[in-house]
C-alpha cells in the first residue's frame, strides 16, 4: 500500500476507504497499523497523521529549502524548486508568484521558502 495515495481520489487506496461497503473496517485496520485518524471531508474520508514530523537543518548549509503544500494538506520538502515544479508539471513562474505573494495558490499548491539565515 502506498501511503501517498491514501488521500488521492480515484486511486486503489482511496477507493478502499471510500468506495466500498468495507470502508469502515478498512479504515479501522489502517489506523491500527499506521496510526492517525480519518475525518470526513467533502470528497470522502481524509487520513491525517497524528505525529508531526520536525524538520532539522544543518547550520552550515547554504541551500534554500522549499515547503510545498498541496490542496489536501500534504507537505513536500525540497531544496530544488525548479526540479519539484518540473516533476509535477507546474509552472515555476506561477509558483514564484505564490512565494512573492502575488498569488495565493497555483494548481492547489502553496509554497514557503526557508532561507539559510532563517534556519537558526
TORGUFI-164971 format. One line per field, with one value per residue: residue in one letter; x, y, z of N, C-alpha, C in turn. Coordinates in Angstrom, 2 decimals. Example, Ala and Ser with C-alpha at 12.3 -4.5 7.8 and 13.67 -1.06 7.14 Angstrom:
<pts>
aa [A_S]
n_x [13.19_12.85]
n_y [-5.69_-2.25]
n_z [7.80_7.08]
ca_x [12.30_13.67]
ca_y [-4.50_-1.06]
ca_z [7.80_7.14]
c_x [13.20_12.90]
c_y [-3.30_0.03]
c_z [7.80_7.87]
</pts>
This chain:
<pts>
aa [X_X_X_X_X_X_X_X_X_X_X_X_X_X_X_X_X_X_X_X_X_X_X_X_X_X_X_X_X_X_X_X_X_X_X_X_X_X_X_X_X_X_X_X_X_X_X_X_X_X_X_X_X_X_X_X_X_X_X_X_X_X_X_X_X_X_X_X_X_X_X_X_X_X_X_X_X_X_X_X_X_X_X_X_X_X_X_X_X_X_X_X_X_X_X_X_X_X_X_X_X_X_X_X_X_X_X_X_X_X_X_X_X_X_X_X_X_X_X_X]
n_x [0.84_0.57_1.27_1.16_-0.95_-3.31_-5.00_-5.53_-7.85_-9.69_-7.71_-6.42_-6.00_-7.46_-10.05_-10.43_-11.01_-13.13_-14.90_-16.32_-18.31_-16.90_-15.44_-15.39_-14.35_-11.88_-10.72_-10.45_-8.62_-6.42_-5.81_-5.10_-2.72_-1.11_-1.62_-2.83_-5.76_-9.01_-10.94_-14.10_-14.46_-15.44_-15.08_-14.92_-13.35_-10.57_-7.25_-5.17_-2.03_-1.15_1.22_3.47_6.03_9.26_11.36_14.80_17.72_20.98_23.30_25.29_24.55_23.97_21.84_18.58_15.49_12.40_9.01_6.39_2.88_0.11_-3.36_-4.72_-3.37_-0.99_2.45_5.43_8.90_11.64_14.81_15.18_13.73_12.99_13.21_11.26_8.92_9.08_8.90_6.26_4.83_4.27_3.99_6.81_7.19_4.71_4.61_6.67_5.36_3.55_5.27_6.18_3.89_2.09_0.21_-2.15_-2.38_-1.34_-2.50_-3.49_-1.37_0.59_3.48_6.34_9.24_12.36_15.10_18.73_19.64_17.41_17.23_18.50]
n_y [-1.18_2.17_4.91_7.53_7.68_7.51_9.70_10.56_11.01_8.48_6.53_3.24_2.87_5.01_4.36_2.05_2.95_4.63_3.89_1.44_-1.15_-2.10_-0.08_1.17_-0.86_-1.25_1.27_1.23_-0.90_0.17_2.44_1.16_-0.03_2.07_4.37_7.71_9.44_9.29_11.71_12.99_14.46_16.83_15.42_12.76_10.38_11.53_10.91_11.68_12.14_11.74_12.27_14.82_15.66_16.81_19.12_19.25_21.15_21.35_23.57_24.69_24.65_26.03_26.06_26.90_25.98_24.62_24.39_22.79_22.74_20.81_20.88_19.11_19.20_17.85_17.92_18.71_18.61_20.26_21.02_21.84_23.85_24.34_21.72_20.32_21.59_20.97_18.14_17.78_19.02_21.78_25.24_27.07_29.83_30.80_29.65_31.06_33.48_32.81_32.51_35.16_36.47_37.44_35.71_33.50_30.69_28.05_25.77_24.40_24.30_25.68_27.49_27.71_29.46_28.75_30.28_30.00_31.72_31.89_29.53_29.30]
n_z [0.00_-0.86_0.96_0.16_-1.57_-0.21_0.29_-2.27_-4.73_-6.47_-6.56_-5.91_-3.17_-2.02_-2.85_-1.41_1.14_0.80_-1.29_-1.07_0.57_2.72_3.78_6.36_8.03_6.76_7.19_9.99_10.36_9.01_10.57_12.93_12.14_11.02_12.47_13.27_12.01_10.46_8.86_7.92_4.87_2.28_-0.07_0.60_2.87_4.74_5.53_8.26_9.68_13.09_14.36_14.15_11.96_12.64_11.19_10.71_10.17_8.80_10.17_8.65_6.02_2.79_1.17_0.00_1.36_0.35_1.16_-0.03_-0.18_-0.86_-2.06_-0.44_1.89_2.19_2.75_1.04_1.03_-0.32_-1.79_-4.28_-6.25_-8.99_-10.03_-8.53_-9.44_-12.18_-12.15_-11.42_-13.34_-13.07_-13.46_-12.99_-12.84_-12.08_-9.55_-8.31_-8.15_-6.16_-3.96_-3.73_-3.05_-4.87_-5.83_-4.28_-4.43_-6.70_-8.97_-6.77_-5.01_-2.37_-1.29_0.79_1.63_3.04_4.02_4.31_6.38_7.99_9.33_11.73]
ca_x [0.00_1.30_0.65_0.96_-2.18_-4.48_-5.89_-5.69_-9.11_-9.71_-6.62_-6.85_-6.02_-8.56_-11.29_-10.54_-11.56_-14.28_-15.77_-16.98_-19.05_-15.97_-14.62_-15.23_-13.43_-10.56_-10.17_-10.06_-7.39_-5.36_-5.44_-4.41_-1.37_-0.33_-1.94_-3.54_-7.21_-9.75_-12.00_-14.99_-14.34_-16.46_-14.83_-14.66_-12.57_-9.20_-6.39_-4.19_-1.11_-1.18_2.58_4.03_7.46_10.04_12.46_16.02_18.61_22.37_23.50_26.26_24.05_23.72_20.72_17.25_14.54_11.04_7.98_5.21_1.70_-0.94_-4.69_-5.20_-2.59_0.25_3.61_6.60_10.07_12.61_15.78_15.26_12.46_12.71_13.02_9.95_7.89_9.18_8.42_4.80_4.26_3.77_4.69_7.64_6.97_3.49_4.95_7.41_4.34_2.99_6.27_6.27_2.62_1.22_-0.87_-2.31_-2.08_-1.31_-2.84_-3.72_-0.14_1.20_4.90_7.02_10.68_13.17_16.48_19.73_19.72_16.21_17.27_18.97]
ca_y [0.00_3.42_5.87_8.80_7.64_7.33_10.85_10.91_10.46_7.50_5.56_1.98_3.07_5.89_3.63_1.06_3.60_5.46_3.46_0.14_-1.39_-2.45_1.10_1.39_-1.89_-0.95_2.44_0.81_-1.69_1.08_3.25_0.26_-0.29_3.27_5.48_8.84_9.39_9.65_12.69_13.06_15.70_16.97_14.45_11.44_10.31_12.02_10.42_12.64_11.59_12.45_12.67_15.83_15.48_18.03_19.22_19.84_21.54_21.57_25.02_25.18_24.51_27.30_25.85_27.33_24.88_24.99_23.50_22.86_22.13_20.66_21.27_18.20_19.43_17.08_18.79_18.17_19.43_20.13_22.10_22.06_24.46_24.07_20.28_19.96_22.08_20.21_16.78_17.79_19.78_23.03_26.40_27.60_31.28_31.00_29.31_32.20_34.46_32.37_32.86_36.62_36.98_37.92_34.72_32.70_29.30_27.70_24.36_23.84_24.31_26.85_27.22_28.52_29.43_28.88_30.62_29.53_32.60_31.69_28.21_29.43]
ca_z [0.00_-0.97_1.88_-0.53_-2.36_0.66_0.14_-3.68_-5.26_-7.55_-6.50_-5.27_-1.72_-1.68_-3.05_-0.34_2.33_0.45_-2.35_-0.98_1.80_3.80_4.06_7.80_8.53_6.20_7.89_11.34_10.24_8.60_11.74_13.85_11.64_10.70_13.36_12.67_12.06_9.26_9.06_6.77_4.12_1.24_-1.14_1.17_4.10_4.60_6.59_8.77_10.68_14.37_14.71_13.26_11.77_12.87_10.25_11.25_9.10_9.17_10.27_7.68_4.65_2.11_0.26_0.40_1.45_-0.03_1.66_-0.88_0.42_-1.87_-1.59_0.60_3.10_2.20_2.60_0.36_1.32_-1.40_-1.93_-5.72_-6.63_-10.41_-10.21_-7.97_-10.37_-13.44_-11.93_-11.24_-14.44_-12.51_-14.00_-11.90_-12.75_-11.27_-8.16_-7.77_-7.78_-4.87_-2.94_-3.57_-2.54_-5.95_-5.93_-3.06_-4.77_-8.10_-9.12_-5.44_-4.21_-1.77_-1.06_1.80_1.42_4.24_3.61_5.29_7.56_8.80_9.96_13.11]
c_x [0.88_0.60_0.41_-0.36_-3.45_-5.48_-6.09_-6.92_-8.85_-8.45_-7.15_-6.97_-7.20_-9.89_-11.52_-11.21_-12.86_-15.31_-16.43_-17.60_-18.14_-15.07_-14.37_-14.26_-12.01_-9.92_-9.69_-8.75_-6.20_-4.88_-4.69_-2.95_-0.53_-0.60_-2.69_-5.04_-7.80_-10.82_-12.82_-14.87_-15.40_-16.30_-14.50_-13.83_-11.13_-8.40_-5.38_-3.33_-1.23_0.18_3.07_5.53_8.16_11.20_13.66_16.97_20.02_22.62_24.44_25.78_23.73_22.50_19.42_16.32_13.15_10.08_6.72_4.07_0.62_-2.30_-5.26_-4.37_-1.30_1.41_4.76_7.76_11.10_13.59_15.99_13.91_12.07_12.43_11.68_8.84_7.90_8.60_6.90_4.08_3.57_4.62_5.48_7.47_5.74_3.77_5.80_6.45_3.68_3.97_6.27_4.97_1.70_0.03_-0.96_-1.93_-1.91_-1.48_-2.98_-2.51_0.12_2.65_5.45_8.51_11.39_14.62_17.45_19.81_18.51_16.27_17.78_20.11]
c_y [1.24_4.47_7.22_8.85_7.55_8.47_11.29_10.21_9.49_6.65_4.31_2.18_3.93_5.15_2.59_1.65_4.34_4.80_2.11_-0.06_-1.74_-1.28_1.33_0.39_-1.62_0.25_2.06_0.01_-0.79_1.91_2.40_0.04_0.98_4.45_6.58_8.70_9.76_10.66_12.76_14.42_15.76_15.94_13.07_11.54_10.72_11.54_11.49_11.94_12.40_12.99_13.68_15.62_16.82_18.02_19.83_20.08_21.67_23.08_25.55_25.06_25.88_27.21_26.37_26.12_25.41_23.94_23.75_22.15_22.03_20.94_20.33_18.30_18.63_18.01_18.03_19.13_19.18_21.29_22.43_22.55_24.09_22.59_19.81_20.37_21.27_18.81_16.71_18.60_21.06_24.16_27.06_29.12_31.58_30.67_30.41_33.33_34.11_32.75_34.36_37.24_37.53_36.99_33.99_31.25_29.18_26.19_23.67_23.85_25.68_26.50_28.21_28.36_29.62_29.10_30.16_30.40_32.47_30.41_28.26_28.59]
c_z [0.00_-0.10_1.21_-1.30_-1.51_0.47_-1.30_-4.23_-6.40_-7.64_-5.79_-3.76_-1.29_-1.78_-1.95_0.91_2.05_-0.44_-2.21_0.41_2.98_4.20_5.54_8.42_8.04_6.90_9.29_11.31_9.89_9.78_12.76_13.43_11.53_11.64_12.62_12.83_10.71_9.65_7.78_6.13_3.04_0.11_-0.61_2.43_3.83_5.80_6.96_9.80_11.95_14.73_13.68_13.17_11.93_11.89_10.94_10.08_9.63_9.15_9.20_6.24_4.07_1.19_0.85_0.36_1.11_0.53_0.82_-0.16_-0.64_-1.24_-0.55_1.87_3.19_1.92_1.96_0.62_0.23_-1.33_-3.41_-6.23_-8.06_-10.66_-9.69_-8.94_-11.67_-13.28_-11.84_-12.31_-13.95_-13.08_-12.87_-11.76_-11.89_-9.80_-7.52_-7.39_-6.44_-3.75_-2.67_-3.06_-3.60_-6.17_-4.60_-3.31_-6.27_-8.22_-7.76_-4.53_-3.62_-1.49_-0.04_1.58_2.76_3.79_4.68_6.54_8.47_9.63_11.39_13.40]
</pts>
